[in-house]
Amino acid sequence: MSYTRGQFARALLPRLGAQVTTHNTRALMAWMQAEGDAGRFNPLNTTKKMPGSTNFNGVGVQNYASFEDGVQATADTLNYGAKRGLYGYHAIRHCLRINAPARRTLRAVERSEWGTGGLALLCLPLVSAFPALYQHHRISQ
């Protein structure tokens, strides 16, 4: 089965305590675009190891054995850091939970240790102009 960025966002948001909304999905689509779909089942390129995962690169971005593992690892990473006040993840999760405008959520991403060097904010206008294109984009599998 083939999975898309939209499916990943819809699976991830509830695990962060956030609703599936236009603001939240656009923020995640822009973030995924900025990350570049490097790791298998890992469109946000988290480094959390899971059973059966392997390194994609020297930084430790993981390739996951399944879609479920990728969603869970991403949720675990953001929830762990947010609950402990680490890495700036609390602000990301807060923005998603209150359905903040996508730009505000992406600013939180940029201020966090997960930041994309400003690229996610640059991707947002394209994601907003062509949402279906980005939601239906397949993730690496």
A tleap script that builds the chain and sets N, CA, C and O, in Angstrom:
source leaprc.protein.ff14SB
mol = sequence {
  NMET SER TYR THR ARG GLY GLN PHE ALA ARG
  ALA LEU LEU PRO ARG LEU GLY ALA GLN VAL
  THR THR HIE ASN THR ARG ALA LEU MET ALA
  TRP MET GLN ALA GLU GLY ASP ALA GLY ARG
  PHE ASN PRO LEU ASN THR THR LYS LYS MET
  PRO GLY SER THR ASN PHE ASN GLY VAL GLY
  VAL GLN ASN TYR ALA SER PHE GLU ASP GLY
  VAL GLN ALA THR ALA ASP THR LEU ASN TYR
  GLY ALA LYS ARG GLY LEU TYR GLY TYR HIE
  ALA ILE ARG HIE CYS LEU ARG ILE ASN ALA
  PRO ALA ARG ARG THR LEU ARG ALA VAL GLU
  ARG SER GLU TRP GLY THR GLY GLY LEU ALA
  LEU LEU CYS LEU PRO LEU VAL SER ALA PHE
  PRO ALA LEU TYR GLN HIE HIE ARG ILE SER
  CGLN
}
set mol.1.N position { 0.845 -1.191 0.000 }
set mol.1.CA position { 0.000 0.000 0.000 }
set mol.1.C position { 0.881 1.242 0.000 }
set mol.1.O position { 1.947 1.266 0.614 }
set mol.2.N position { 0.425 2.247 -0.685 }
set mol.2.CA position { 1.140 3.516 -0.782 }
set mol.2.C position { 0.521 4.531 0.187 }
set mol.2.O position { -0.700 4.622 0.306 }
set mol.3.N position { 1.373 5.283 0.871 }
set mol.3.CA position { 0.892 6.272 1.848 }
set mol.3.C position { 1.283 7.677 1.404 }
set mol.3.O position { 2.292 7.876 0.728 }
set mol.4.N position { 0.456 8.651 1.803 }
set mol.4.CA position { 0.678 10.038 1.419 }
set mol.4.C position { 0.982 10.915 2.636 }
set mol.4.O position { 0.795 10.517 3.785 }
set mol.5.N position { 1.450 12.104 2.338 }
set mol.5.CA position { 1.691 13.070 3.406 }
set mol.5.C position { 0.400 13.393 4.149 }
set mol.5.O position { 0.404 13.539 5.372 }
set mol.6.N position { -0.694 13.502 3.420 }
set mol.6.CA position { -1.974 13.785 4.057 }
set mol.6.C position { -2.374 12.696 5.037 }
set mol.6.O position { -2.857 12.988 6.131 }
set mol.7.N position { -2.176 11.446 4.651 }
set mol.7.CA position { -2.485 10.338 5.554 }
set mol.7.C position { -1.592 10.386 6.790 }
set mol.7.O position { -2.043 10.117 7.904 }
set mol.8.N position { -0.327 10.728 6.585 }
set mol.8.CA position { 0.590 10.815 7.713 }
set mol.8.C position { 0.134 11.915 8.674 }
set mol.8.O position { 0.102 11.705 9.886 }
set mol.9.N position { -0.214 13.074 8.143 }
set mol.9.CA position { -0.673 14.188 8.984 }
set mol.9.C position { -1.940 13.809 9.740 }
set mol.9.O position { -2.057 14.086 10.934 }
set mol.10.N position { -2.891 13.176 9.050 }
set mol.10.CA position { -4.150 12.790 9.703 }
set mol.10.C position { -3.939 11.734 10.781 }
set mol.10.O position { -4.699 11.678 11.748 }
set mol.11.N position { -2.927 10.906 10.629 }
set mol.11.CA position { -2.617 9.905 11.660 }
set mol.11.C position { -1.842 10.520 12.817 }
set mol.11.O position { -2.020 10.120 13.967 }
set mol.12.N position { -0.978 11.496 12.517 }
set mol.12.CA position { -0.117 12.097 13.538 }
set mol.12.C position { -0.849 13.076 14.452 }
set mol.12.O position { -0.670 13.026 15.669 }
set mol.13.N position { -1.653 13.948 13.903 }
set mol.13.CA position { -2.255 15.030 14.688 }
set mol.13.C position { -3.006 14.550 15.934 }
set mol.13.O position { -2.784 15.110 17.007 }
set mol.14.N position { -3.876 13.550 15.849 }
set mol.14.CA position { -4.561 13.107 17.077 }
set mol.14.C position { -3.593 12.593 18.143 }
set mol.14.O position { -3.881 12.698 19.335 }
set mol.15.N position { -2.470 12.049 17.738 }
set mol.15.CA position { -1.492 11.534 18.710 }
set mol.15.C position { -0.742 12.662 19.406 }
set mol.15.O position { -0.048 12.446 20.400 }
set mol.16.N position { -0.892 13.851 18.875 }
set mol.16.CA position { -0.307 15.033 19.511 }
set mol.16.C position { -1.364 15.817 20.276 }
set mol.16.O position { -1.073 16.869 20.844 }
set mol.17.N position { -2.584 15.308 20.290 }
set mol.17.CA position { -3.688 16.001 20.959 }
set mol.17.C position { -4.233 17.140 20.129 }
set mol.17.O position { -4.828 18.075 20.665 }
set mol.18.N position { -4.034 17.070 18.810 }
set mol.18.CA position { -4.458 18.145 17.911 }
set mol.18.C position { -5.522 17.638 16.943 }
set mol.18.O position { -5.595 16.450 16.630 }
set mol.19.N position { -6.333 18.565 16.486 }
set mol.19.CA position { -7.374 18.236 15.522 }
set mol.19.C position { -6.813 18.279 14.103 }
set mol.19.O position { -5.831 18.967 13.824 }
set mol.20.N position { -7.459 17.533 13.221 }
set mol.20.CA position { -7.120 17.569 11.803 }
set mol.20.C position { -7.875 18.754 11.204 }
set mol.20.O position { -9.085 18.690 10.991 }
set mol.21.N position { -7.148 19.830 10.938 }
set mol.21.CA position { -7.734 21.061 10.403 }
set mol.21.C position { -6.889 21.543 9.225 }
set mol.21.O position { -5.799 21.028 8.977 }
set mol.22.N position { -7.398 22.519 8.515 }
set mol.22.CA position { -6.647 23.097 7.390 }
set mol.22.C position { -5.342 23.715 7.876 }
set mol.22.O position { -4.292 23.479 7.277 }
set mol.23.N position { -5.386 24.506 8.952 }
set mol.23.CA position { -4.157 25.125 9.471 }
set mol.23.C position { -3.115 24.067 9.831 }
set mol.23.O position { -1.952 24.163 9.438 }
set mol.24.N position { -3.549 23.062 10.582 }
set mol.24.CA position { -2.613 22.042 11.051 }
set mol.24.C position { -2.049 21.196 9.909 }
set mol.24.O position { -0.851 20.912 9.877 }
set mol.25.N position { -2.911 20.796 8.974 }
set mol.25.CA position { -2.398 19.975 7.880 }
set mol.25.C position { -1.486 20.788 6.962 }
set mol.25.O position { -0.498 20.254 6.458 }
set mol.26.N position { -1.791 22.044 6.737 }
set mol.26.CA position { -0.897 22.861 5.896 }
set mol.26.C position { 0.451 23.068 6.574 }
set mol.26.O position { 1.487 23.052 5.910 }
set mol.27.N position { 0.446 23.261 7.879 }
set mol.27.CA position { 1.723 23.402 8.591 }
set mol.27.C position { 2.550 22.133 8.436 }
set mol.27.O position { 3.746 22.198 8.152 }
set mol.28.N position { 1.919 20.983 8.622 }
set mol.28.CA position { 2.658 19.728 8.492 }
set mol.28.C position { 3.112 19.475 7.062 }
set mol.28.O position { 4.214 18.970 6.850 }
set mol.29.N position { 2.277 19.817 6.067 }
set mol.29.CA position { 2.673 19.633 4.665 }
set mol.29.C position { 3.902 20.481 4.327 }
set mol.29.O position { 4.825 20.005 3.667 }
set mol.30.N position { 3.910 21.736 4.782 }
set mol.30.CA position { 5.059 22.609 4.521 }
set mol.30.C position { 6.305 22.084 5.236 }
set mol.30.O position { 7.404 22.124 4.683 }
set mol.31.N position { 6.134 21.600 6.442 }
set mol.31.CA position { 7.255 21.038 7.204 }
set mol.31.C position { 7.797 19.799 6.494 }
set mol.31.O position { 9.010 19.634 6.365 }
set mol.32.N position { 6.896 18.926 6.034 }
set mol.32.CA position { 7.327 17.726 5.307 }
set mol.32.C position { 8.060 18.094 4.018 }
set mol.32.O position { 9.073 17.485 3.672 }
set mol.33.N position { 7.540 19.094 3.314 }
set mol.33.CA position { 8.201 19.522 2.082 }
set mol.33.C position { 9.611 20.017 2.378 }
set mol.33.O position { 10.548 19.710 1.641 }
set mol.34.N position { 9.761 20.771 3.441 }
set mol.34.CA position { 11.076 21.293 3.818 }
set mol.34.C position { 12.029 20.167 4.207 }
set mol.34.O position { 13.228 20.256 3.941 }
set mol.35.N position { 11.514 19.114 4.830 }
set mol.35.CA position { 12.356 17.993 5.246 }
set mol.35.C position { 12.777 17.118 4.075 }
set mol.35.O position { 13.827 16.479 4.130 }
set mol.36.N position { 11.976 17.079 3.022 }
set mol.36.CA position { 12.382 16.381 1.816 }
set mol.36.C position { 12.112 14.887 1.753 }
set mol.36.O position { 12.671 14.218 0.884 }
set mol.37.N position { 11.286 14.330 2.626 }
set mol.37.CA position { 10.918 12.909 2.550 }
set mol.37.C position { 12.108 11.962 2.546 }
set mol.37.O position { 12.110 10.993 1.787 }
set mol.38.N position { 13.091 12.203 3.346 }
set mol.38.CA position { 14.301 11.383 3.282 }
set mol.38.C position { 14.103 9.970 3.810 }
set mol.38.O position { 14.311 9.008 3.072 }
set mol.39.N position { 13.711 9.824 5.058 }
set mol.39.CA position { 13.613 8.487 5.649 }
set mol.39.C position { 12.346 7.762 5.232 }
set mol.39.O position { 11.316 8.395 4.997 }
set mol.40.N position { 12.411 6.441 5.139 }
set mol.40.CA position { 11.254 5.618 4.776 }
set mol.40.C position { 10.202 5.695 5.890 }
set mol.40.O position { 10.511 5.494 7.065 }
set mol.41.N position { 8.969 5.988 5.505 }
set mol.41.CA position { 7.839 6.178 6.431 }
set mol.41.C position { 8.174 7.257 7.465 }
set mol.41.O position { 7.728 7.177 8.609 }
set mol.42.N position { 8.951 8.258 7.071 }
set mol.42.CA position { 9.458 9.258 8.005 }
set mol.42.C position { 9.530 10.639 7.340 }
set mol.42.O position { 10.622 11.186 7.189 }
set mol.43.N position { 8.389 11.210 6.939 }
set mol.43.CA position { 8.426 12.472 6.196 }
set mol.43.C position { 8.903 13.681 7.000 }
set mol.43.O position { 9.219 14.714 6.410 }
set mol.44.N position { 8.963 13.583 8.322 }
set mol.44.CA position { 9.511 14.686 9.119 }
set mol.44.C position { 10.931 14.371 9.600 }
set mol.44.O position { 11.529 15.150 10.342 }
set mol.45.N position { 11.453 13.244 9.178 }
set mol.45.CA position { 12.859 12.877 9.418 }
set mol.45.C position { 13.264 12.843 10.887 }
set mol.45.O position { 14.291 13.409 11.262 }
set mol.46.N position { 12.476 12.193 11.704 }
set mol.46.CA position { 12.854 12.034 13.104 }
set mol.46.C position { 13.983 11.008 13.239 }
set mol.46.O position { 14.191 10.173 12.359 }
set mol.47.N position { 14.691 11.089 14.338 }
set mol.47.CA position { 15.812 10.186 14.588 }
set mol.47.C position { 15.489 9.128 15.639 }
set mol.47.O position { 16.368 8.360 16.030 }
set mol.48.N position { 14.246 9.079 16.100 }
set mol.48.CA position { 13.884 8.109 17.142 }
set mol.48.C position { 13.959 6.691 16.592 }
set mol.48.O position { 13.351 6.365 15.572 }
set mol.49.N position { 14.706 5.873 17.278 }
set mol.49.CA position { 14.821 4.464 16.875 }
set mol.49.C position { 13.574 3.703 17.306 }
set mol.49.O position { 13.002 3.945 18.369 }
set mol.50.N position { 13.178 2.778 16.446 }
set mol.50.CA position { 12.058 1.877 16.710 }
set mol.50.C position { 12.539 0.468 16.374 }
set mol.50.O position { 13.513 0.316 15.636 }
set mol.51.N position { 11.877 -0.565 16.900 }
set mol.51.CA position { 12.269 -1.927 16.526 }
set mol.51.C position { 12.257 -2.095 15.002 }
set mol.51.O position { 11.254 -1.814 14.347 }
set mol.52.N position { 13.362 -2.548 14.459 }
set mol.52.CA position { 13.457 -2.772 13.020 }
set mol.52.C position { 13.842 -1.554 12.202 }
set mol.52.O position { 13.996 -1.661 10.985 }
set mol.53.N position { 14.003 -0.388 12.839 }
set mol.53.CA position { 14.392 0.795 12.064 }
set mol.53.C position { 15.891 0.771 11.794 }
set mol.53.O position { 16.662 0.129 12.508 }
set mol.54.N position { 16.280 1.483 10.750 }
set mol.54.CA position { 17.683 1.567 10.365 }
set mol.54.C position { 18.038 3.021 10.096 }
set mol.54.O position { 17.159 3.848 9.851 }
set mol.55.N position { 19.318 3.327 10.143 }
set mol.55.CA position { 19.760 4.692 9.854 }
set mol.55.C position { 19.623 4.991 8.364 }
set mol.55.O position { 20.003 4.187 7.513 }
set mol.56.N position { 19.072 6.159 8.074 }
set mol.56.CA position { 19.004 6.646 6.699 }
set mol.56.C position { 20.275 7.419 6.349 }
set mol.56.O position { 20.775 7.351 5.227 }
set mol.57.N position { 20.786 8.162 7.348 }
set mol.57.CA position { 21.964 8.994 7.107 }
set mol.57.C position { 22.839 9.050 8.360 }
set mol.57.O position { 22.532 8.420 9.372 }
set mol.58.N position { 23.912 9.799 8.280 }
set mol.58.CA position { 24.857 9.900 9.383 }
set mol.58.C position { 24.338 10.658 10.584 }
set mol.58.O position { 24.888 10.527 11.678 }
set mol.59.N position { 23.293 11.446 10.408 }
set mol.59.CA position { 22.687 12.186 11.519 }
set mol.59.C position { 21.834 11.246 12.367 }
set mol.59.O position { 21.577 11.526 13.538 }
set mol.60.N position { 21.400 10.144 11.785 }
set mol.60.CA position { 20.567 9.185 12.510 }
set mol.60.C position { 19.103 9.233 12.149 }
set mol.60.O position { 18.288 8.599 12.819 }
set mol.61.N position { 18.734 9.980 11.090 }
set mol.61.CA position { 17.351 9.922 10.613 }
set mol.61.C position { 17.049 8.464 10.314 }
set mol.61.O position { 17.865 7.760 9.720 }
set mol.62.N position { 15.873 8.017 10.728 }
set mol.62.CA position { 15.533 6.601 10.641 }
set mol.62.C position { 14.686 6.256 9.421 }
set mol.62.O position { 13.879 7.056 8.949 }
set mol.63.N position { 14.898 5.044 8.930 }
set mol.63.CA position { 13.993 4.370 8.003 }
set mol.63.C position { 13.162 3.440 8.874 }
set mol.63.O position { 13.717 2.641 9.629 }
set mol.64.N position { 11.839 3.533 8.780 }
set mol.64.CA position { 10.976 2.695 9.610 }
set mol.64.C position { 10.423 1.520 8.822 }
set mol.64.O position { 10.273 1.579 7.602 }
set mol.65.N position { 10.128 0.464 9.541 }
set mol.65.CA position { 9.621 -0.758 8.927 }
set mol.65.C position { 8.183 -0.612 8.449 }
set mol.65.O position { 7.751 -1.354 7.567 }
set mol.66.N position { 7.433 0.334 9.019 }
set mol.66.CA position { 6.026 0.488 8.651 }
set mol.66.C position { 5.570 1.930 8.825 }
set mol.66.O position { 6.204 2.732 9.511 }
set mol.67.N position { 4.458 2.228 8.183 }
set mol.67.CA position { 3.809 3.536 8.321 }
set mol.67.C position { 3.493 3.800 9.790 }
set mol.67.O position { 3.767 4.885 10.304 }
set mol.68.N position { 2.920 2.812 10.458 }
set mol.68.CA position { 2.557 2.948 11.877 }
set mol.68.C position { 3.773 3.296 12.725 }
set mol.68.O position { 3.683 4.147 13.609 }
set mol.69.N position { 4.911 2.648 12.470 }
set mol.69.CA position { 6.131 2.947 13.223 }
set mol.69.C position { 6.573 4.389 13.005 }
set mol.69.O position { 6.987 5.063 13.949 }
set mol.70.N position { 6.486 4.864 11.768 }
set mol.70.CA position { 6.886 6.241 11.471 }
set mol.70.C position { 6.006 7.264 12.171 }
set mol.70.O position { 6.505 8.240 12.731 }
set mol.71.N position { 4.706 7.043 12.141 }
set mol.71.CA position { 3.773 7.952 12.820 }
set mol.71.C position { 4.040 7.925 14.323 }
set mol.71.O position { 4.118 8.975 14.962 }
set mol.72.N position { 4.181 6.726 14.887 }
set mol.72.CA position { 4.389 6.613 16.334 }
set mol.72.C position { 5.704 7.241 16.759 }
set mol.72.O position { 5.754 7.933 17.777 }
set mol.73.N position { 6.769 7.015 16.001 }
set mol.73.CA position { 8.068 7.598 16.349 }
set mol.73.C position { 8.018 9.122 16.317 }
set mol.73.O position { 8.591 9.779 17.186 }
set mol.74.N position { 7.338 9.683 15.327 }
set mol.74.CA position { 7.228 11.141 15.226 }
set mol.74.C position { 6.420 11.688 16.396 }
set mol.74.O position { 6.803 12.687 17.005 }
set mol.75.N position { 5.307 11.038 16.708 }
set mol.75.CA position { 4.487 11.461 17.851 }
set mol.75.C position { 5.267 11.328 19.153 }
set mol.75.O position { 5.239 12.232 19.989 }
set mol.76.N position { 5.956 10.215 19.330 }
set mol.76.CA position { 6.749 10.009 20.549 }
set mol.76.C position { 7.801 11.102 20.705 }
set mol.76.O position { 8.004 11.623 21.802 }
set mol.77.N position { 8.459 11.443 19.622 }
set mol.77.CA position { 9.508 12.463 19.661 }
set mol.77.C position { 8.941 13.814 20.088 }
set mol.77.O position { 9.467 14.450 21.002 }
set mol.78.N position { 7.882 14.247 19.436 }
set mol.78.CA position { 7.301 15.554 19.756 }
set mol.78.C position { 6.672 15.568 21.144 }
set mol.78.O position { 6.804 16.552 21.872 }
set mol.79.N position { 5.995 14.495 21.513 }
set mol.79.CA position { 5.369 14.451 22.835 }
set mol.79.C position { 6.404 14.385 23.954 }
set mol.79.O position { 6.244 15.053 24.976 }
set mol.80.N position { 7.452 13.599 23.783 }
set mol.80.CA position { 8.489 13.485 24.812 }
set mol.80.C position { 9.138 14.850 25.072 }
set mol.80.O position { 9.234 15.293 26.217 }
set mol.81.N position { 9.569 15.494 24.019 }
set mol.81.CA position { 10.217 16.793 24.184 }
set mol.81.C position { 9.281 17.846 24.749 }
set mol.81.O position { 9.682 18.660 25.580 }
set mol.82.N position { 8.026 17.830 24.296 }
set mol.82.CA position { 7.064 18.828 24.758 }
set mol.82.C position { 6.739 18.651 26.231 }
set mol.82.O position { 6.674 19.627 26.978 }
set mol.83.N position { 6.535 17.418 26.649 }
set mol.83.CA position { 6.166 17.154 28.045 }
set mol.83.C position { 7.301 17.491 29.005 }
set mol.83.O position { 7.060 17.773 30.179 }
set mol.84.N position { 8.512 17.464 28.520 }
set mol.84.CA position { 9.664 17.719 29.380 }
set mol.84.C position { 10.294 19.091 29.157 }
set mol.84.O position { 11.331 19.406 29.740 }
set mol.85.N position { 9.669 19.900 28.316 }
set mol.85.CA position { 10.189 21.240 28.047 }
set mol.85.C position { 11.514 21.216 27.297 }
set mol.85.O position { 12.350 22.104 27.470 }
set mol.86.N position { 11.703 20.197 26.463 }
set mol.86.CA position { 12.963 20.036 25.741 }
set mol.86.C position { 12.836 20.411 24.266 }
set mol.86.O position { 11.774 20.248 23.665 }
set mol.87.N position { 13.902 20.902 23.704 }
set mol.87.CA position { 14.092 21.092 22.266 }
set mol.87.C position { 13.164 22.113 21.616 }
set mol.87.O position { 13.236 22.311 20.403 }
set mol.88.N position { 12.308 22.759 22.376 }
set mol.88.CA position { 11.354 23.704 21.808 }
set mol.88.C position { 10.106 23.041 21.243 }
set mol.88.O position { 9.344 23.680 20.518 }
set mol.89.N position { 9.884 21.758 21.568 }
set mol.89.CA position { 8.748 21.039 21.002 }
set mol.89.C position { 7.418 21.409 21.645 }
set mol.89.O position { 6.363 21.214 21.042 }
set mol.90.N position { 7.460 21.945 22.870 }
set mol.90.CA position { 6.210 22.338 23.526 }
set mol.90.C position { 5.471 23.378 22.688 }
set mol.90.O position { 4.253 23.297 22.533 }
set mol.91.N position { 6.189 24.340 22.155 }
set mol.91.CA position { 5.552 25.399 21.356 }
set mol.91.C position { 4.933 24.827 20.084 }
set mol.91.O position { 3.861 25.270 19.671 }
set mol.92.N position { 5.576 23.868 19.467 }
set mol.92.CA position { 5.024 23.247 18.260 }
set mol.92.C position { 3.714 22.551 18.601 }
set mol.92.O position { 2.690 22.770 17.954 }
set mol.93.N position { 3.762 21.715 19.622 }
set mol.93.CA position { 2.564 20.968 19.996 }
set mol.93.C position { 1.451 21.914 20.443 }
set mol.93.O position { 0.284 21.685 20.125 }
set mol.94.N position { 1.796 22.968 21.173 }
set mol.94.CA position { 0.790 23.944 21.608 }
set mol.94.C position { 0.107 24.585 20.396 }
set mol.94.O position { -1.120 24.681 20.351 }
set mol.95.N position { 0.895 25.016 19.427 }
set mol.95.CA position { 0.314 25.635 18.229 }
set mol.95.C position { -0.632 24.679 17.509 }
set mol.95.O position { -1.709 25.079 17.068 }
set mol.96.N position { -0.232 23.426 17.393 }
set mol.96.CA position { -1.101 22.443 16.745 }
set mol.96.C position { -2.372 22.205 17.562 }
set mol.96.O position { -3.459 22.078 16.998 }
set mol.97.N position { -2.238 22.145 18.870 }
set mol.97.CA position { -3.403 21.879 19.720 }
set mol.97.C position { -4.423 23.010 19.702 }
set mol.97.O position { -5.619 22.763 19.859 }
set mol.98.N position { -3.972 24.243 19.514 }
set mol.98.CA position { -4.918 25.368 19.489 }
set mol.98.C position { -5.306 25.737 18.053 }
set mol.98.O position { -6.003 26.726 17.828 }
set mol.99.N position { -4.848 24.934 17.082 }
set mol.99.CA position { -5.153 25.186 15.677 }
set mol.99.C position { -4.692 26.579 15.258 }
set mol.99.O position { -5.433 27.327 14.619 }
set mol.100.N position { -3.475 26.909 15.623 }
set mol.100.CA position { -2.898 28.208 15.250 }
set mol.100.C position { -2.718 28.279 13.737 }
set mol.100.O position { -2.628 27.244 13.077 }
set mol.101.N position { -2.666 29.482 13.186 }
set mol.101.CA position { -2.363 29.598 11.758 }
set mol.101.C position { -1.053 28.859 11.433 }
set mol.101.O position { -0.127 28.834 12.243 }
set mol.102.N position { -0.996 28.274 10.264 }
set mol.102.CA position { 0.160 27.458 9.871 }
set mol.102.C position { 1.471 28.235 10.014 }
set mol.102.O position { 2.474 27.663 10.440 }
set mol.103.N position { 1.483 29.496 9.675 }
set mol.103.CA position { 2.713 30.303 9.776 }
set mol.103.C position { 3.213 30.348 11.226 }
set mol.103.O position { 4.416 30.267 11.474 }
set mol.104.N position { 2.293 30.477 12.169 }
set mol.104.CA position { 2.688 30.517 13.585 }
set mol.104.C position { 3.286 29.172 14.016 }
set mol.104.O position { 4.298 29.131 14.715 }
set mol.105.N position { 2.653 28.083 13.595 }
set mol.105.CA position { 3.187 26.759 13.926 }
set mol.105.C position { 4.572 26.584 13.331 }
set mol.105.O position { 5.470 26.068 13.996 }
set mol.106.N position { 4.756 27.005 12.094 }
set mol.106.CA position { 6.063 26.853 11.449 }
set mol.106.C position { 7.124 27.752 12.072 }
set mol.106.O position { 8.306 27.411 12.066 }
set mol.107.N position { 6.714 28.891 12.605 }
set mol.107.CA position { 7.684 29.710 13.348 }
set mol.107.C position { 8.153 28.964 14.593 }
set mol.107.O position { 9.322 29.047 14.968 }
set mol.108.N position { 7.234 28.230 15.234 }
set mol.108.CA position { 7.609 27.418 16.395 }
set mol.108.C position { 8.574 26.307 15.967 }
set mol.108.O position { 9.527 26.001 16.684 }
set mol.109.N position { 8.331 25.713 14.816 }
set mol.109.CA position { 9.257 24.698 14.292 }
set mol.109.C position { 10.630 25.316 14.100 }
set mol.109.O position { 11.639 24.725 14.485 }
set mol.110.N position { 10.675 26.490 13.515 }
set mol.110.CA position { 11.957 27.153 13.241 }
set mol.110.C position { 12.707 27.534 14.513 }
set mol.110.O position { 13.938 27.549 14.527 }
set mol.111.N position { 11.977 27.839 15.570 }
set mol.111.CA position { 12.637 28.188 16.843 }
set mol.111.C position { 13.071 26.947 17.615 }
set mol.111.O position { 13.842 27.044 18.569 }
set mol.112.N position { 12.583 25.795 17.208 }
set mol.112.CA position { 12.930 24.555 17.904 }
set mol.112.C position { 14.241 23.988 17.366 }
set mol.112.O position { 14.787 24.466 16.372 }
set mol.113.N position { 14.723 22.966 18.045 }
set mol.113.CA position { 15.926 22.284 17.565 }
set mol.113.C position { 15.652 21.480 16.302 }
set mol.113.O position { 16.590 21.025 15.647 }
set mol.114.N position { 14.380 21.296 15.948 }
set mol.114.CA position { 14.002 20.570 14.738 }
set mol.114.C position { 13.977 21.505 13.534 }
set mol.114.O position { 13.717 21.052 12.420 }
set mol.115.N position { 14.233 22.764 13.722 }
set mol.115.CA position { 14.099 23.773 12.678 }
set mol.115.C position { 14.622 23.352 11.323 }
set mol.115.O position { 15.512 22.509 11.215 }
set mol.116.N position { 14.055 23.952 10.289 }
set mol.116.CA position { 14.422 23.632 8.916 }
set mol.116.C position { 15.186 24.778 8.252 }
set mol.116.O position { 15.272 24.848 7.026 }
set mol.117.N position { 15.737 25.670 9.069 }
set mol.117.CA position { 16.489 26.780 8.506 }
set mol.117.C position { 15.624 27.773 7.750 }
set mol.117.O position { 16.113 28.472 6.862 }
set mol.118.N position { 14.358 27.841 8.089 }
set mol.118.CA position { 13.446 28.775 7.429 }
set mol.118.C position { 12.753 28.201 6.203 }
set mol.118.O position { 11.853 28.832 5.648 }
set mol.119.N position { 13.158 27.024 5.778 }
set mol.119.CA position { 12.601 26.453 4.548 }
set mol.119.C position { 11.117 26.127 4.671 }
set mol.119.O position { 10.373 26.311 3.708 }
set mol.120.N position { 10.669 25.651 5.824 }
set mol.120.CA position { 9.242 25.318 5.976 }
set mol.120.C position { 8.373 26.551 5.761 }
set mol.120.O position { 7.313 26.462 5.141 }
set mol.121.N position { 8.810 27.689 6.264 }
set mol.121.CA position { 8.048 28.926 6.048 }
set mol.121.C position { 8.031 29.317 4.578 }
set mol.121.O position { 7.036 29.853 4.090 }
set mol.122.N position { 9.112 29.055 3.876 }
set mol.122.CA position { 9.162 29.355 2.443 }
set mol.122.C position { 8.281 28.399 1.637 }
set mol.122.O position { 7.783 28.769 0.574 }
set mol.123.N position { 8.087 27.196 2.123 }
set mol.123.CA position { 7.240 26.213 1.439 }
set mol.123.C position { 5.749 26.479 1.636 }
set mol.123.O position { 4.933 26.047 0.822 }
set mol.124.N position { 5.388 27.179 2.699 }
set mol.124.CA position { 3.976 27.364 3.041 }
set mol.124.C position { 3.148 28.006 1.926 }
set mol.124.O position { 2.042 27.525 1.676 }
set mol.125.N position { 3.605 29.061 1.237 }
set mol.125.CA position { 2.761 29.626 0.179 }
set mol.125.C position { 2.413 28.628 -0.929 }
set mol.125.O position { 1.292 28.638 -1.437 }
set mol.126.N position { 3.355 27.774 -1.303 }
set mol.126.CA position { 3.066 26.761 -2.330 }
set mol.126.C position { 2.092 25.716 -1.820 }
set mol.126.O position { 1.179 25.305 -2.536 }
set mol.127.N position { 2.287 25.286 -0.581 }
set mol.127.CA position { 1.374 24.307 0.015 }
set mol.127.C position { -0.031 24.899 0.113 }
set mol.127.O position { -1.018 24.203 -0.127 }
set mol.128.N position { -0.121 26.168 0.461 }
set mol.128.CA position { -1.426 26.823 0.571 }
set mol.128.C position { -2.087 26.993 -0.790 }
set mol.128.O position { -3.309 26.899 -0.903 }
set mol.129.N position { -1.286 27.244 -1.825 }
set mol.129.CA position { -1.832 27.435 -3.166 }
set mol.129.C position { -2.252 26.118 -3.816 }
set mol.129.O position { -3.203 26.084 -4.598 }
set mol.130.N position { -1.549 25.041 -3.496 }
set mol.130.CA position { -1.805 23.741 -4.113 }
set mol.130.C position { -1.936 22.637 -3.062 }
set mol.130.O position { -1.158 21.683 -3.078 }
set mol.131.N position { -2.905 22.747 -2.150 }
set mol.131.CA position { -2.983 21.795 -1.032 }
set mol.131.C position { -3.141 20.337 -1.471 }
set mol.131.O position { -2.534 19.453 -0.868 }
set mol.132.N position { -3.930 20.068 -2.491 }
set mol.132.CA position { -4.146 18.678 -2.910 }
set mol.132.C position { -2.850 18.043 -3.404 }
set mol.132.O position { -2.587 16.870 -3.140 }
set mol.133.N position { -2.052 18.811 -4.112 }
set mol.133.CA position { -0.781 18.302 -4.620 }
set mol.133.C position { 0.104 17.811 -3.480 }
set mol.133.O position { 0.699 16.737 -3.564 }
set mol.134.N position { 0.185 18.594 -2.428 }
set mol.134.CA position { 1.054 18.236 -1.304 }
set mol.134.C position { 0.443 17.159 -0.420 }
set mol.134.O position { 1.164 16.310 0.102 }
set mol.135.N position { -0.867 17.179 -0.245 }
set mol.135.CA position { -1.506 16.149 0.580 }
set mol.135.C position { -1.436 14.776 -0.055 }
set mol.135.O position { -1.358 13.770 0.650 }
set mol.136.N position { -1.464 14.720 -1.393 }
set mol.136.CA position { -1.452 13.441 -2.087 }
set mol.136.C position { -0.050 12.984 -2.475 }
set mol.136.O position { 0.125 11.925 -3.077 }
set mol.137.N position { 0.940 13.792 -2.122 }
set mol.137.CA position { 2.330 13.412 -2.400 }
set mol.137.C position { 2.676 12.173 -1.579 }
set mol.137.O position { 2.438 12.133 -0.371 }
set mol.138.N position { 3.229 11.182 -2.228 }
set mol.138.CA position { 3.569 9.928 -1.533 }
set mol.138.C position { 4.804 10.126 -0.664 }
set mol.138.O position { 5.746 10.824 -1.039 }
set mol.139.N position { 4.775 9.504 0.487 }
set mol.139.CA position { 5.956 9.529 1.363 }
set mol.139.C position { 6.868 8.367 0.958 }
set mol.139.O position { 6.420 7.401 0.340 }
set mol.140.N position { 8.135 8.471 1.310 }
set mol.140.CA position { 9.090 7.409 1.000 }
set mol.140.C position { 8.708 6.145 1.761 }
set mol.140.O position { 8.425 6.181 2.958 }
set mol.141.N position { 8.707 5.040 1.043 }
set mol.141.CA position { 8.268 3.766 1.639 }
set mol.141.C position { 9.216 2.660 1.312 }
set mol.141.O position { 9.004 1.521 1.730 }
savepdb mol mol.pdb
quit
